[in-house]
Amino acid sequence: MVSMQTFPFSYGRLKPLLWVLGAGPAQSSITLDEQFLRVRMGWIFRAQVPRRSIVAAKPFSGVVGGWGAHGWRGV
């Protein structure tokens, strides 16, 4: 049995704007449980991915080429 895990977002300089838009830390989350990976940024973005669809994951320490739930070519 896998317990639910939570992961932090990295907001950078856009944190004040996202907070005003209702997508700041209090309204956003990344959680992984036995069945799903769920990503939520307030009312702006929500995704639910079946855990069985995830084949690999690893930390990324480079420069991110996007913001929020978006990135550049999977980054």
Distance bins in CASP14 RR format, pairs under 12 A and 6 or more apart:
PFRMAT RR
TARGET T0000
AUTHOR 0000-0000-0000
RMODE 2
METHOD distances of the structure
MODEL  1
1 33 0 0 0 0 0 1 0 0 0 0 0
1 34 1 0 0 1 0 0 0 0 0 0 0
1 35 0 0 0 0 0 1 0 0 0 0 0
2 31 0 0 0 0 0 1 0 0 0 0 0
2 32 1 0 0 1 0 0 0 0 0 0 0
2 33 1 0 0 1 0 0 0 0 0 0 0
2 34 1 0 1 0 0 0 0 0 0 0 0
2 35 0 0 0 0 1 0 0 0 0 0 0
2 36 0 0 0 0 0 1 0 0 0 0 0
2 37 0 0 0 0 0 1 0 0 0 0 0
2 51 0 0 0 0 1 0 0 0 0 0 0
3 31 0 0 0 0 0 1 0 0 0 0 0
3 32 0 0 0 0 1 0 0 0 0 0 0
3 33 1 0 0 1 0 0 0 0 0 0 0
3 34 0 0 0 0 1 0 0 0 0 0 0
4 29 0 0 0 0 0 1 0 0 0 0 0
4 30 0 0 0 0 0 1 0 0 0 0 0
4 31 1 0 1 0 0 0 0 0 0 0 0
4 32 1 0 0 1 0 0 0 0 0 0 0
4 33 1 0 1 0 0 0 0 0 0 0 0
4 34 0 0 0 0 1 0 0 0 0 0 0
4 35 0 0 0 0 0 1 0 0 0 0 0
4 36 0 0 0 0 1 0 0 0 0 0 0
4 37 0 0 0 0 0 1 0 0 0 0 0
4 38 0 0 0 0 1 0 0 0 0 0 0
4 51 0 0 0 0 0 1 0 0 0 0 0
5 29 0 0 0 0 0 1 0 0 0 0 0
5 30 0 0 0 0 1 0 0 0 0 0 0
5 31 1 0 0 1 0 0 0 0 0 0 0
5 32 1 0 1 0 0 0 0 0 0 0 0
5 33 1 0 0 1 0 0 0 0 0 0 0
5 34 0 0 0 0 0 1 0 0 0 0 0
5 36 0 0 0 0 0 1 0 0 0 0 0
5 37 0 0 0 0 1 0 0 0 0 0 0
5 38 0 0 0 0 0 1 0 0 0 0 0
5 51 0 0 0 0 0 1 0 0 0 0 0
5 57 0 0 0 0 0 1 0 0 0 0 0
6 25 0 0 0 0 0 1 0 0 0 0 0
6 28 0 0 0 0 0 1 0 0 0 0 0
6 29 1 0 0 1 0 0 0 0 0 0 0
6 30 1 0 0 1 0 0 0 0 0 0 0
6 31 1 0 1 0 0 0 0 0 0 0 0
6 32 1 0 0 1 0 0 0 0 0 0 0
6 33 0 0 0 0 1 0 0 0 0 0 0
6 37 0 0 0 0 0 1 0 0 0 0 0
6 38 0 0 0 0 1 0 0 0 0 0 0
6 39 0 0 0 0 0 1 0 0 0 0 0
6 40 0 0 0 0 0 1 0 0 0 0 0
7 28 0 0 0 0 0 1 0 0 0 0 0
7 29 0 0 0 0 1 0 0 0 0 0 0
7 30 1 0 1 0 0 0 0 0 0 0 0
7 31 1 0 0 1 0 0 0 0 0 0 0
7 32 1 0 0 1 0 0 0 0 0 0 0
7 37 0 0 0 0 1 0 0 0 0 0 0
7 38 0 0 0 0 0 1 0 0 0 0 0
7 39 0 0 0 0 1 0 0 0 0 0 0
7 40 0 0 0 0 0 1 0 0 0 0 0
7 57 0 0 0 0 0 1 0 0 0 0 0
7 59 0 0 0 0 0 1 0 0 0 0 0
8 15 0 0 0 0 0 1 0 0 0 0 0
8 24 0 0 0 0 0 1 0 0 0 0 0
8 25 0 0 0 0 1 0 0 0 0 0 0
8 28 0 0 0 0 1 0 0 0 0 0 0
8 29 0 0 0 0 1 0 0 0 0 0 0
8 30 1 0 0 1 0 0 0 0 0 0 0
8 31 0 0 0 0 0 1 0 0 0 0 0
9 15 0 0 0 0 1 0 0 0 0 0 0
9 18 0 0 0 0 1 0 0 0 0 0 0
9 19 0 0 0 0 0 1 0 0 0 0 0
9 23 0 0 0 0 1 0 0 0 0 0 0
9 24 0 0 0 0 1 0 0 0 0 0 0
9 25 1 0 0 1 0 0 0 0 0 0 0
9 26 0 0 0 0 0 1 0 0 0 0 0
9 27 0 0 0 0 0 1 0 0 0 0 0
9 28 1 0 1 0 0 0 0 0 0 0 0
9 29 0 0 0 0 1 0 0 0 0 0 0
9 30 1 0 0 1 0 0 0 0 0 0 0
9 31 0 0 0 0 0 1 0 0 0 0 0
9 39 0 0 0 0 1 0 0 0 0 0 0
9 40 0 0 0 0 1 0 0 0 0 0 0
9 41 1 0 0 1 0 0 0 0 0 0 0
9 42 0 0 0 0 0 1 0 0 0 0 0
9 45 0 0 0 0 0 1 0 0 0 0 0
9 64 0 0 0 0 0 1 0 0 0 0 0
9 67 0 0 0 0 0 1 0 0 0 0 0
9 68 1 0 0 1 0 0 0 0 0 0 0
9 69 0 0 0 0 1 0 0 0 0 0 0
10 18 0 0 0 0 0 1 0 0 0 0 0
10 25 0 0 0 0 0 1 0 0 0 0 0
10 28 0 0 0 0 0 1 0 0 0 0 0
10 30 0 0 0 0 0 1 0 0 0 0 0
10 59 0 0 0 0 0 1 0 0 0 0 0
10 60 0 0 0 0 0 1 0 0 0 0 0
10 61 0 0 0 0 0 1 0 0 0 0 0
10 62 0 0 0 0 0 1 0 0 0 0 0
10 63 0 0 0 0 0 1 0 0 0 0 0
10 64 1 0 0 1 0 0 0 0 0 0 0
10 65 0 0 0 0 0 1 0 0 0 0 0
10 66 0 0 0 0 0 1 0 0 0 0 0
10 67 0 0 0 0 1 0 0 0 0 0 0
10 68 0 0 0 0 1 0 0 0 0 0 0
10 69 0 0 0 0 0 1 0 0 0 0 0
10 71 0 0 0 0 0 1 0 0 0 0 0
11 17 0 0 0 0 1 0 0 0 0 0 0
11 18 1 0 0 1 0 0 0 0 0 0 0
11 19 0 0 0 0 1 0 0 0 0 0 0
11 21 0 0 0 0 0 1 0 0 0 0 0
11 23 0 0 0 0 1 0 0 0 0 0 0
11 24 1 0 0 1 0 0 0 0 0 0 0
11 25 1 0 0 1 0 0 0 0 0 0 0
11 26 0 0 0 0 0 1 0 0 0 0 0
11 27 0 0 0 0 0 1 0 0 0 0 0
11 28 0 0 0 0 1 0 0 0 0 0 0
11 41 0 0 0 0 1 0 0 0 0 0 0
11 64 0 0 0 0 0 1 0 0 0 0 0
11 67 0 0 0 0 1 0 0 0 0 0 0
11 68 1 0 0 1 0 0 0 0 0 0 0
11 69 0 0 0 0 0 1 0 0 0 0 0
12 18 0 0 0 0 1 0 0 0 0 0 0
12 19 0 0 0 0 0 1 0 0 0 0 0
12 24 0 0 0 0 0 1 0 0 0 0 0
12 25 0 0 0 0 0 1 0 0 0 0 0
12 64 0 0 0 0 1 0 0 0 0 0 0
12 66 0 0 0 0 0 1 0 0 0 0 0
12 67 1 0 0 1 0 0 0 0 0 0 0
12 68 0 0 0 0 1 0 0 0 0 0 0
13 67 0 0 0 0 1 0 0 0 0 0 0
13 68 0 0 0 0 0 1 0 0 0 0 0
14 20 0 0 0 0 0 1 0 0 0 0 0
14 21 0 0 0 0 1 0 0 0 0 0 0
14 23 0 0 0 0 1 0 0 0 0 0 0
14 24 0 0 0 0 1 0 0 0 0 0 0
14 28 0 0 0 0 0 1 0 0 0 0 0
14 41 0 0 0 0 0 1 0 0 0 0 0
14 44 0 0 0 0 0 1 0 0 0 0 0
14 64 0 0 0 0 0 1 0 0 0 0 0
14 66 0 0 0 0 1 0 0 0 0 0 0
14 67 1 0 1 0 0 0 0 0 0 0 0
14 68 1 0 0 1 0 0 0 0 0 0 0
14 69 0 0 0 0 0 1 0 0 0 0 0
14 70 0 0 0 0 0 1 0 0 0 0 0
15 21 0 0 0 0 0 1 0 0 0 0 0
15 22 0 0 0 0 0 1 0 0 0 0 0
15 23 0 0 0 0 1 0 0 0 0 0 0
15 24 1 0 0 1 0 0 0 0 0 0 0
15 25 1 0 0 1 0 0 0 0 0 0 0
15 26 0 0 0 0 0 1 0 0 0 0 0
15 28 0 0 0 0 0 1 0 0 0 0 0
15 41 0 0 0 0 0 1 0 0 0 0 0
15 67 0 0 0 0 0 1 0 0 0 0 0
15 68 0 0 0 0 0 1 0 0 0 0 0
16 22 0 0 0 0 0 1 0 0 0 0 0
16 23 0 0 0 0 0 1 0 0 0 0 0
16 24 0 0 0 0 1 0 0 0 0 0 0
16 25 0 0 0 0 0 1 0 0 0 0 0
17 23 0 0 0 0 1 0 0 0 0 0 0
17 24 0 0 0 0 1 0 0 0 0 0 0
17 41 0 0 0 0 0 1 0 0 0 0 0
17 44 0 0 0 0 0 1 0 0 0 0 0
17 67 0 0 0 0 1 0 0 0 0 0 0
17 68 0 0 0 0 0 1 0 0 0 0 0
18 24 1 0 1 0 0 0 0 0 0 0 0
18 25 0 0 0 0 1 0 0 0 0 0 0
18 26 0 0 0 0 0 1 0 0 0 0 0
18 27 0 0 0 0 1 0 0 0 0 0 0
18 28 1 0 0 1 0 0 0 0 0 0 0
18 41 1 0 0 1 0 0 0 0 0 0 0
18 42 0 0 0 0 1 0 0 0 0 0 0
18 43 0 0 0 0 0 1 0 0 0 0 0
18 44 1 0 0 1 0 0 0 0 0 0 0
18 45 0 0 0 0 0 1 0 0 0 0 0
18 67 0 0 0 0 1 0 0 0 0 0 0
18 68 1 0 0 1 0 0 0 0 0 0 0
18 69 0 0 0 0 0 1 0 0 0 0 0
19 25 1 0 0 1 0 0 0 0 0 0 0
19 26 0 0 0 0 1 0 0 0 0 0 0
19 27 0 0 0 0 1 0 0 0 0 0 0
19 28 0 0 0 0 1 0 0 0 0 0 0
19 41 0 0 0 0 0 1 0 0 0 0 0
19 42 0 0 0 0 0 1 0 0 0 0 0
19 44 0 0 0 0 0 1 0 0 0 0 0
20 27 0 0 0 0 0 1 0 0 0 0 0
20 44 0 0 0 0 0 1 0 0 0 0 0
21 27 0 0 0 0 1 0 0 0 0 0 0
21 28 0 0 0 0 0 1 0 0 0 0 0
21 41 0 0 0 0 1 0 0 0 0 0 0
21 42 0 0 0 0 1 0 0 0 0 0 0
21 43 0 0 0 0 1 0 0 0 0 0 0
21 44 1 0 0 1 0 0 0 0 0 0 0
21 45 0 0 0 0 0 1 0 0 0 0 0
21 68 0 0 0 0 0 1 0 0 0 0 0
22 28 0 0 0 0 1 0 0 0 0 0 0
22 40 0 0 0 0 0 1 0 0 0 0 0
22 41 0 0 0 0 1 0 0 0 0 0 0
22 42 1 0 1 0 0 0 0 0 0 0 0
22 43 1 0 0 1 0 0 0 0 0 0 0
22 44 1 0 0 1 0 0 0 0 0 0 0
22 45 0 0 0 0 0 1 0 0 0 0 0
23 29 0 0 0 0 0 1 0 0 0 0 0
23 39 0 0 0 0 0 1 0 0 0 0 0
23 40 0 0 0 0 1 0 0 0 0 0 0
23 41 1 0 1 0 0 0 0 0 0 0 0
23 42 1 0 1 0 0 0 0 0 0 0 0
23 43 1 0 0 1 0 0 0 0 0 0 0
23 44 1 0 1 0 0 0 0 0 0 0 0
23 45 1 0 0 1 0 0 0 0 0 0 0
23 46 0 0 0 0 0 1 0 0 0 0 0
23 67 0 0 0 0 0 1 0 0 0 0 0
23 68 0 0 0 0 1 0 0 0 0 0 0
23 69 0 0 0 0 1 0 0 0 0 0 0
24 40 0 0 0 0 0 1 0 0 0 0 0
24 41 1 0 0 1 0 0 0 0 0 0 0
24 42 1 0 0 1 0 0 0 0 0 0 0
24 43 0 0 0 0 0 1 0 0 0 0 0
24 44 0 0 0 0 1 0 0 0 0 0 0
24 45 0 0 0 0 0 1 0 0 0 0 0
24 68 0 0 0 0 0 1 0 0 0 0 0
25 40 0 0 0 0 0 1 0 0 0 0 0
25 41 0 0 0 0 0 1 0 0 0 0 0
25 42 0 0 0 0 0 1 0 0 0 0 0
26 40 0 0 0 0 0 1 0 0 0 0 0
26 41 0 0 0 0 0 1 0 0 0 0 0
26 42 0 0 0 0 1 0 0 0 0 0 0
27 40 1 0 0 1 0 0 0 0 0 0 0
27 41 1 0 0 1 0 0 0 0 0 0 0
27 42 1 1 0 0 0 0 0 0 0 0 0
27 43 1 0 0 1 0 0 0 0 0 0 0
27 44 0 0 0 0 1 0 0 0 0 0 0
27 45 0 0 0 0 0 1 0 0 0 0 0
27 46 0 0 0 0 0 1 0 0 0 0 0
28 38 0 0 0 0 0 1 0 0 0 0 0
28 39 0 0 0 0 1 0 0 0 0 0 0
28 40 1 0 1 0 0 0 0 0 0 0 0
28 41 1 0 1 0 0 0 0 0 0 0 0
28 42 1 0 1 0 0 0 0 0 0 0 0
28 43 0 0 0 0 0 1 0 0 0 0 0
28 44 0 0 0 0 1 0 0 0 0 0 0
28 45 0 0 0 0 1 0 0 0 0 0 0
28 46 0 0 0 0 0 1 0 0 0 0 0
28 47 0 0 0 0 0 1 0 0 0 0 0
28 68 0 0 0 0 1 0 0 0 0 0 0
28 69 0 0 0 0 1 0 0 0 0 0 0
29 37 0 0 0 0 0 1 0 0 0 0 0
29 38 1 0 0 1 0 0 0 0 0 0 0
29 39 1 0 0 1 0 0 0 0 0 0 0
29 40 1 0 1 0 0 0 0 0 0 0 0
29 41 0 0 0 0 1 0 0 0 0 0 0
29 42 0 0 0 0 1 0 0 0 0 0 0
29 45 0 0 0 0 0 1 0 0 0 0 0
29 46 0 0 0 0 0 1 0 0 0 0 0
29 47 0 0 0 0 0 1 0 0 0 0 0
29 48 0 0 0 0 0 1 0 0 0 0 0
30 36 0 0 0 0 0 1 0 0 0 0 0
30 37 1 0 0 1 0 0 0 0 0 0 0
30 38 1 0 0 1 0 0 0 0 0 0 0
30 39 1 0 1 0 0 0 0 0 0 0 0
30 40 1 0 0 1 0 0 0 0 0 0 0
30 41 0 0 0 0 1 0 0 0 0 0 0
30 45 0 0 0 0 0 1 0 0 0 0 0
30 46 0 0 0 0 0 1 0 0 0 0 0
30 47 0 0 0 0 1 0 0 0 0 0 0
30 48 0 0 0 0 0 1 0 0 0 0 0
30 49 0 0 0 0 0 1 0 0 0 0 0
30 57 0 0 0 0 0 1 0 0 0 0 0
30 68 0 0 0 0 0 1 0 0 0 0 0
30 69 0 0 0 0 1 0 0 0 0 0 0
31 37 1 0 0 1 0 0 0 0 0 0 0
31 38 1 0 1 0 0 0 0 0 0 0 0
31 39 0 0 0 0 1 0 0 0 0 0 0
31 40 0 0 0 0 1 0 0 0 0 0 0
31 46 0 0 0 0 0 1 0 0 0 0 0
31 47 0 0 0 0 0 1 0 0 0 0 0
31 48 0 0 0 0 1 0 0 0 0 0 0
31 49 0 0 0 0 0 1 0 0 0 0 0
31 51 0 0 0 0 0 1 0 0 0 0 0
32 38 1 0 0 1 0 0 0 0 0 0 0
32 39 0 0 0 0 1 0 0 0 0 0 0
32 48 0 0 0 0 0 1 0 0 0 0 0
32 49 0 0 0 0 1 0 0 0 0 0 0
32 50 0 0 0 0 0 1 0 0 0 0 0
32 51 1 0 0 1 0 0 0 0 0 0 0
32 54 0 0 0 0 1 0 0 0 0 0 0
32 57 0 0 0 0 1 0 0 0 0 0 0
33 48 0 0 0 0 0 1 0 0 0 0 0
33 49 0 0 0 0 0 1 0 0 0 0 0
33 50 0 0 0 0 0 1 0 0 0 0 0
33 51 1 0 0 1 0 0 0 0 0 0 0
34 50 0 0 0 0 0 1 0 0 0 0 0
34 51 1 0 0 1 0 0 0 0 0 0 0
34 52 0 0 0 0 0 1 0 0 0 0 0
35 48 0 0 0 0 1 0 0 0 0 0 0
35 49 0 0 0 0 0 1 0 0 0 0 0
35 50 1 0 0 1 0 0 0 0 0 0 0
35 51 1 0 1 0 0 0 0 0 0 0 0
35 52 0 0 0 0 1 0 0 0 0 0 0
35 53 0 0 0 0 0 1 0 0 0 0 0
35 54 0 0 0 0 0 1 0 0 0 0 0
36 46 0 0 0 0 0 1 0 0 0 0 0
36 47 0 0 0 0 1 0 0 0 0 0 0
36 48 1 0 1 0 0 0 0 0 0 0 0
36 49 1 0 0 1 0 0 0 0 0 0 0
36 50 1 0 0 1 0 0 0 0 0 0 0
36 51 1 0 1 0 0 0 0 0 0 0 0
36 52 0 0 0 0 1 0 0 0 0 0 0
36 53 0 0 0 0 1 0 0 0 0 0 0
36 54 0 0 0 0 1 0 0 0 0 0 0
37 46 0 0 0 0 0 1 0 0 0 0 0
37 47 1 0 0 1 0 0 0 0 0 0 0
37 48 1 0 0 1 0 0 0 0 0 0 0
37 49 1 0 1 0 0 0 0 0 0 0 0
37 50 0 0 0 0 1 0 0 0 0 0 0
37 51 1 0 0 1 0 0 0 0 0 0 0
37 52 0 0 0 0 0 1 0 0 0 0 0
37 53 0 0 0 0 1 0 0 0 0 0 0
37 54 1 0 0 1 0 0 0 0 0 0 0
37 57 0 0 0 0 1 0 0 0 0 0 0
38 45 0 0 0 0 0 1 0 0 0 0 0
38 46 1 0 0 1 0 0 0 0 0 0 0
38 47 1 0 0 1 0 0 0 0 0 0 0
38 48 1 0 1 0 0 0 0 0 0 0 0
38 49 1 0 0 1 0 0 0 0 0 0 0
38 50 0 0 0 0 0 1 0 0 0 0 0
38 51 0 0 0 0 0 1 0 0 0 0 0
39 45 1 0 0 1 0 0 0 0 0 0 0
39 46 1 0 0 1 0 0 0 0 0 0 0
39 47 1 0 1 0 0 0 0 0 0 0 0
39 48 0 0 0 0 1 0 0 0 0 0 0
39 49 1 0 0 1 0 0 0 0 0 0 0
39 68 0 0 0 0 1 0 0 0 0 0 0
39 69 1 0 0 1 0 0 0 0 0 0 0
39 70 0 0 0 0 0 1 0 0 0 0 0
40 46 1 0 1 0 0 0 0 0 0 0 0
40 47 1 0 0 1 0 0 0 0 0 0 0
40 48 0 0 0 0 1 0 0 0 0 0 0
40 68 0 0 0 0 0 1 0 0 0 0 0
40 69 0 0 0 0 1 0 0 0 0 0 0
41 47 0 0 0 0 1 0 0 0 0 0 0
41 67 0 0 0 0 0 1 0 0 0 0 0
41 68 1 0 0 1 0 0 0 0 0 0 0
41 69 1 0 1 0 0 0 0 0 0 0 0
41 70 0 0 0 0 0 1 0 0 0 0 0
42 68 0 0 0 0 0 1 0 0 0 0 0
42 69 0 0 0 0 0 1 0 0 0 0 0
44 67 0 0 0 0 0 1 0 0 0 0 0
44 68 0 0 0 0 1 0 0 0 0 0 0
44 69 1 0 0 1 0 0 0 0 0 0 0
44 70 0 0 0 0 0 1 0 0 0 0 0
45 67 0 0 0 0 0 1 0 0 0 0 0
45 68 1 0 0 1 0 0 0 0 0 0 0
45 69 1 0 1 0 0 0 0 0 0 0 0
45 70 0 0 0 0 1 0 0 0 0 0 0
46 69 0 0 0 0 1 0 0 0 0 0 0
47 53 0 0 0 0 0 1 0 0 0 0 0
47 68 0 0 0 0 0 1 0 0 0 0 0
47 69 1 0 0 1 0 0 0 0 0 0 0
47 70 0 0 0 0 0 1 0 0 0 0 0
48 54 0 0 0 0 0 1 0 0 0 0 0
49 55 0 0 0 0 0 1 0 0 0 0 0
49 57 0 0 0 0 0 1 0 0 0 0 0
51 57 0 0 0 0 0 1 0 0 0 0 0
58 75 0 0 0 0 0 1 0 0 0 0 0
60 71 0 0 0 0 0 1 0 0 0 0 0
60 72 0 0 0 0 0 1 0 0 0 0 0
60 74 0 0 0 0 1 0 0 0 0 0 0
60 75 1 0 0 1 0 0 0 0 0 0 0
61 75 0 0 0 0 0 1 0 0 0 0 0
62 72 0 0 0 0 0 1 0 0 0 0 0
62 75 0 0 0 0 1 0 0 0 0 0 0
63 71 0 0 0 0 0 1 0 0 0 0 0
63 72 0 0 0 0 1 0 0 0 0 0 0
63 75 0 0 0 0 1 0 0 0 0 0 0
64 70 0 0 0 0 1 0 0 0 0 0 0
64 71 1 0 0 1 0 0 0 0 0 0 0
64 72 0 0 0 0 1 0 0 0 0 0 0
64 73 0 0 0 0 0 1 0 0 0 0 0
64 74 0 0 0 0 0 1 0 0 0 0 0
64 75 1 0 0 1 0 0 0 0 0 0 0
65 71 1 0 1 0 0 0 0 0 0 0 0
65 72 1 0 1 0 0 0 0 0 0 0 0
65 73 0 0 0 0 1 0 0 0 0 0 0
65 74 0 0 0 0 1 0 0 0 0 0 0
65 75 1 0 0 1 0 0 0 0 0 0 0
66 72 1 0 1 0 0 0 0 0 0 0 0
66 73 0 0 0 0 0 1 0 0 0 0 0
66 74 0 0 0 0 1 0 0 0 0 0 0
66 75 1 0 0 1 0 0 0 0 0 0 0
67 75 0 0 0 0 0 1 0 0 0 0 0
END
